[in-house]
Amino acid sequence: MADVDYFSIGADNEELRSVVRELAADKIAPHAAEVDERSAFPQEAYDALLSSDLHAAHIPEEYGGAGADALATCVIIEEVARACASSSLIPAVNKLGTMPLLLAGSDEVKRRYLPPVARGEAMFSYGLSEREAGSDTASMRARAVRSGDDWILNGQKSWITNAGLSDYYTVMAVTDPDGPRGRNVSAFVLHADDAGFTLGEPERKLGIKGSPTRELYFDDVRIPGDRIVGEPGEGLKIALRTLDHTRITIGAQAVGIAQGAMDHALAYVKERKQFGKALADFQGLQFMLADMGMKLETARQMVYTAAGKSERDDSDLAFFGAAAKCFASDTAMEITTDAVQLLGGAGYVKDFPVERMMRDAKITQIYEGTNQIQRLVMARQLLR
């Protein structure tokens, strides 16, 4: 029987990893601390990703994209996050915003909106959460009412990543207030310059400070009828299907952040000496490193497995997507915290990047569904 490496991600993806890692080291990592310090959008990272067609690589070739599959997209996000978590949200959120179109949009909608994103002329954000509808998305209050062939949208959305930078937004709103809960929501594409569409002030955040997060406000925004994504009433179903696919990219982001912290911790303990020998020679610290490495590789394999299921749209994707995101983000929080511990006082100051990575890791346990919600998703899938 011939040898088969069942768990290889393939030579093409390893080559892609090398390309992205080199680009991240040269063009993204040098700006990461300043991006965090100034809460500034990582324009250098965007320019570098765009020049290599990595800013929205998931878009199919027929719409002008690179046609990267789910696993390749995860590799890109992982390697960018290893250098700068804020920068990794460029490809991640472009996928999040456009995934509803890929899953349910008409060919006309896809041809109108995907090519500009593929060319780097536009970014795409995703509007689902509201102040009183975070985990409980079906309780959203945004309303879209028919007006002839168009819709009139009122309400707001919260916690919108890259708001203010994106040209387009996939927004969910209730279109049938008297309809069955969860089957009365529709999805629409909004333009940043639509009359009545405004933004709140940028949120002041613990981490991922280079990616702006703002509220969206809708005051009688007229949406042409040809901007609906899918059929009326399918919006929440599309939104949840989207998250089944895209929360895997948050797992990839978490793996990248954890790997970056692990790299810095390993370098430090090899160089730093106490009691006449390197920290790496102390068995207690070796045990910490072993646990960090073991959990990191487990998280990575879970993300890659879930990415394969996303590409095939397997029936158990919901479980594996939730599991990958949940485990990888919990692991990232643990590894980055341990990295700070291994560096001691040096880990607590901004001279080293591990404190930034620890702050950045926290959000991966919260957005695209808190890890408590992920556990509910997993349990429901197991009990079916």
C-alpha positions in Angstrom: 0.0 0.0 0.0 1.4 3.4 -1.0 2.1 6.0 1.7 -0.6 8.6 1.8 -0.3 11.7 3.9 -4.0 12.1 4.8 -3.4 15.3 6.8 -1.3 17.2 4.3 -2.7 20.6 3.3 -0.9 20.2 0.0 2.2 21.7 -1.7 0.2 24.6 -3.2 -1.0 25.7 0.2 2.5 25.3 1.7 3.8 27.5 -1.1 1.1 30.0 -0.5 2.0 30.0 3.2 5.6 30.9 2.4 4.5 33.7 0.1 2.2 35.2 2.7 4.6 34.7 5.5 7.4 36.6 3.7 5.0 39.4 2.7 3.7 39.7 6.2 7.2 39.8 7.7 8.4 42.5 5.2 5.3 44.6 4.7 2.9 44.1 7.6 4.8 43.2 10.8 6.9 46.4 10.8 3.7 48.5 11.0 1.8 46.4 13.5 2.8 48.2 16.7 2.1 51.6 15.2 -1.3 50.5 13.9 -2.2 49.3 17.4 -0.8 52.4 19.1 -2.5 54.9 16.8 -5.7 52.8 16.2 -5.0 53.4 12.5 -6.2 51.3 9.6 -3.2 49.2 8.3 -3.1 50.8 4.9 0.4 49.4 4.2 -1.0 45.9 4.9 -4.0 46.6 2.6 -1.7 47.8 -0.2 0.6 44.8 0.2 -2.3 42.3 0.2 -3.8 43.9 -2.8 -0.6 43.8 -4.7 -0.5 40.1 -4.2 -4.2 39.5 -4.8 -4.6 38.3 -1.2 -7.1 41.0 0.1 -10.2 39.0 -1.1 -8.7 35.8 -2.5 -11.8 33.8 -1.8 -13.8 35.4 -4.7 -14.2 33.0 -7.6 -12.3 33.5 -10.8 -15.5 34.0 -12.8 -15.9 37.3 -10.8 -12.3 38.4 -11.2 -11.0 36.9 -8.0 -8.1 34.5 -7.2 -10.6 31.6 -6.6 -8.9 30.5 -3.3 -10.7 27.7 -1.6 -11.7 27.8 2.1 -8.4 26.2 3.2 -6.2 28.5 1.2 -8.2 31.5 2.6 -7.6 30.2 6.1 -3.8 29.9 5.4 -3.8 33.5 4.2 -5.6 34.8 7.3 -3.5 32.7 9.7 -0.2 34.0 8.3 -1.3 37.6 8.2 -2.7 37.3 11.8 0.7 35.9 12.9 2.1 39.4 12.2 -0.9 41.7 12.8 -4.4 40.6 13.8 -6.0 43.9 12.6 -4.6 43.3 9.1 -6.0 39.8 8.9 -9.5 41.3 9.1 -9.0 42.7 5.6 -9.4 39.3 3.9 -11.6 37.9 6.7 -14.2 40.6 6.6 -14.2 40.8 2.8 -15.2 37.2 2.9 -17.8 37.7 5.7 -19.5 40.6 3.8 -19.6 38.8 0.5 -20.4 35.3 1.7 -24.2 35.9 1.7 -23.9 36.9 -2.0 -21.9 33.8 -2.8 -24.4 31.6 -1.0 -27.7 33.1 -2.1 -27.2 36.1 -4.3 -28.6 36.2 -7.8 -26.1 36.1 -10.7 -26.8 39.8 -11.3 -26.0 40.8 -7.7 -22.8 38.7 -7.8 -21.6 40.3 -11.0 -22.4 43.8 -9.8 -20.6 43.6 -6.4 -18.0 40.9 -6.4 -15.7 42.2 -9.2 -15.0 45.6 -7.5 -14.0 43.7 -4.3 -11.8 41.4 -6.3 -10.1 44.3 -8.0 -9.5 46.1 -4.6 -11.8 49.0 -5.5 -14.2 48.2 -2.6 -14.4 46.5 0.7 -17.5 44.7 2.1 -18.8 44.6 5.7 -21.5 42.5 7.3 -24.4 44.0 9.4 -26.3 41.5 11.6 -25.8 42.4 15.3 -27.7 45.2 17.0 -27.5 46.7 20.5 -30.3 44.4 21.8 -29.8 41.6 19.3 -26.3 40.1 19.6 -26.5 36.4 20.3 -30.2 36.6 19.9 -30.1 37.7 16.3 -33.8 36.9 15.6 -34.8 39.7 17.9 -33.4 42.4 15.6 -35.4 45.6 15.3 -34.1 47.0 12.0 -37.1 47.1 9.6 -37.3 47.3 5.8 -40.8 48.1 4.4 -41.8 47.7 0.8 -42.2 50.9 -1.3 -43.2 49.9 -4.8 -40.2 47.9 -6.1 -37.9 49.3 -3.4 -37.5 48.9 0.3 -37.3 51.6 3.0 -34.9 50.7 5.8 -34.8 52.1 9.4 -32.9 51.0 12.5 -29.3 50.4 13.4 -26.6 47.8 13.5 -23.8 47.4 16.1 -20.2 46.1 16.2 -19.7 46.4 12.4 -16.1 45.6 11.5 -14.4 47.9 9.0 -17.4 50.2 9.0 -16.5 53.5 7.4 -13.9 51.9 5.2 -16.2 49.5 3.3 -18.1 50.6 0.3 -20.7 47.9 0.6 -22.6 46.3 3.5 -24.7 43.2 3.6 -27.5 44.1 6.1 -30.2 42.0 7.6 -33.6 43.5 8.5 -37.1 42.4 9.4 -39.4 42.6 6.4 -42.4 40.8 7.8 -43.0 41.9 11.5 -46.0 39.6 11.8 -44.2 36.6 10.2 -42.7 33.6 12.0 -39.6 34.5 14.1 -36.5 33.8 12.2 -38.3 33.5 8.9 -39.2 37.2 8.6 -35.8 38.7 7.9 -34.3 39.6 4.5 -30.8 40.5 3.4 -29.8 43.6 1.4 -26.7 45.3 0.0 -26.3 48.9 1.1 -23.9 51.4 -0.4 -21.8 53.6 1.9 -23.2 56.7 0.1 -26.9 55.7 0.3 -29.0 58.7 1.5 -29.9 58.3 5.2 -27.1 55.8 5.9 -24.7 57.2 8.6 -22.1 55.9 11.0 -21.5 56.1 14.7 -18.1 57.1 16.2 -15.4 54.4 16.2 -15.5 52.1 19.2 -12.6 52.4 21.7 -11.4 48.8 21.9 -9.1 46.5 23.9 -7.6 45.0 20.7 -7.7 44.8 16.9 -7.4 48.6 17.1 -6.4 48.9 13.4 -9.8 47.6 12.3 -12.5 50.3 12.9 -15.7 49.1 14.6 -18.7 51.4 14.4 -22.5 51.4 14.5 -24.6 51.8 11.3 -27.7 54.0 11.4 -30.5 53.9 8.8 -33.0 56.7 8.5 -35.4 56.0 5.7 -32.7 54.5 3.5 -34.2 53.6 0.1 -32.9 50.3 -1.2 -33.6 49.4 -4.8 -35.4 46.1 -5.1 -32.6 44.5 -7.1 -30.3 44.8 -4.1 -32.0 42.0 -2.1 -29.8 39.0 -1.5 -31.8 35.8 -1.8 -35.6 35.7 -1.4 -37.6 37.8 1.1 -37.7 36.1 4.5 -34.5 34.1 3.9 -32.2 36.6 5.4 -31.6 35.0 8.8 -31.1 31.6 7.2 -28.5 33.1 4.9 -26.9 35.0 7.8 -26.5 31.8 9.9 -25.2 29.8 6.9 -22.7 32.5 6.3 -21.4 32.2 9.9 -21.1 28.4 9.5 -18.5 29.2 6.8 -16.9 32.3 8.1 -16.4 31.6 11.8 -13.7 29.1 10.5 -11.7 32.2 9.4 -11.9 33.5 13.0 -10.4 30.1 14.0 -7.6 30.7 11.5 -7.1 34.2 12.8 -6.9 32.8 16.4 -4.3 30.2 15.3 -2.2 32.9 13.6 -2.3 35.2 16.7 -1.3 32.2 18.9 1.5 31.2 16.5 2.9 34.7 16.6 2.9 34.8 20.4 4.5 31.3 20.5 7.2 32.4 18.1 8.2 35.4 20.3 8.0 33.3 23.5 10.3 30.6 22.1 12.9 33.2 20.9 12.8 34.9 24.3 13.2 31.8 26.5 16.2 30.7 24.4 18.0 34.0 24.9 17.0 35.1 28.4 19.2 33.7 31.1 18.5 33.3 34.8 20.3 31.4 37.5 23.1 30.9 35.0 21.2 29.2 32.2 18.6 29.9 29.5 15.0 29.9 30.6 14.4 27.2 27.9 16.5 24.8 30.0 14.0 24.9 33.0 11.7 21.9 32.9 8.8 23.8 34.3 8.9 26.2 31.4 9.4 23.4 28.9 6.1 21.8 30.1 4.4 25.2 29.5 5.9 25.3 26.0 4.9 21.7 25.3 1.3 22.4 26.2 1.2 25.6 24.1 2.5 23.7 21.1 0.2 20.8 21.5 -2.9 22.9 21.8 -1.8 25.2 18.9 -1.4 22.2 16.5 -4.7 20.7 17.6 -6.4 24.0 16.9 -4.7 24.3 13.5 -5.8 20.9 12.5 -9.4 21.6 13.6 -9.5 24.7 11.6 -8.1 23.0 8.5 -10.6 20.1 8.9 -13.5 22.6 9.2 -12.2 24.5 6.1 -12.4 21.3 4.1 -16.0 20.8 5.3 -16.8 24.4 4.4 -15.5 23.9 0.8 -17.6 20.7 0.4 -20.5 22.2 2.3 -20.7 19.0 4.4 -23.8 18.4 6.5 -21.8 18.5 9.7 -20.2 21.9 8.9 -22.1 23.7 11.6 -20.6 21.5 14.3 -17.0 21.6 13.0 -17.1 25.3 12.2 -18.3 26.1 15.8 -15.8 23.6 17.3 -12.9 25.0 15.3 -13.7 28.6 16.1 -14.3 27.9 19.8 -11.3 25.7 20.4 -8.9 27.9 18.4 -10.0 31.1 20.1 -9.8 29.6 23.6 -6.4 28.3 22.7 -5.2 31.7 21.4 -6.3 33.4 24.6 -4.4 30.7 26.7 -1.3 30.8 24.6 -1.0 34.5 24.4 -1.5 34.8 28.1 1.2 32.2 28.7 3.5 34.0 26.3 3.2 37.1 28.4 4.0 35.0 31.5 7.0 33.5 29.9 8.4 37.0 29.1 7.7 38.1 32.6 7.9 41.9 33.0 9.0 42.2 29.4 5.8 40.6 28.3 3.7 43.2 30.1 5.2 46.2 28.2 4.9 47.3 24.6 8.5 46.7 23.8 7.5 43.2 22.9 4.4 42.3 20.8 2.9 39.6 23.0 0.8 42.0 25.1 -0.8 43.3 21.9 -1.4 39.7 20.8 -3.0 38.9 24.1 -5.4 41.8 23.7 -6.1 40.9 20.1 -6.8 37.3 20.9 -9.7 38.2 23.3 -12.1 39.3 20.5 -11.8 35.9 18.8 -13.7 34.4 21.7 -16.5 36.9 21.2 -17.2 37.9 17.6 -19.0 35.9 15.0 -20.8 34.2 17.9 -19.5 34.0 21.5 -17.9 30.8 22.5 -20.9 30.1 24.7 -23.1 30.3 21.6 -20.6 28.0 19.8 -21.1 25.4 22.5 -24.9 25.7 22.1 -24.5 25.2 18.3 -22.3 22.1 18.9 -24.6 20.6 21.5 -27.7 21.1 19.3 -25.9 19.4 16.4 -24.9 16.4 18.6 -28.4 16.1 19.9 -30.0 16.0 16.5 
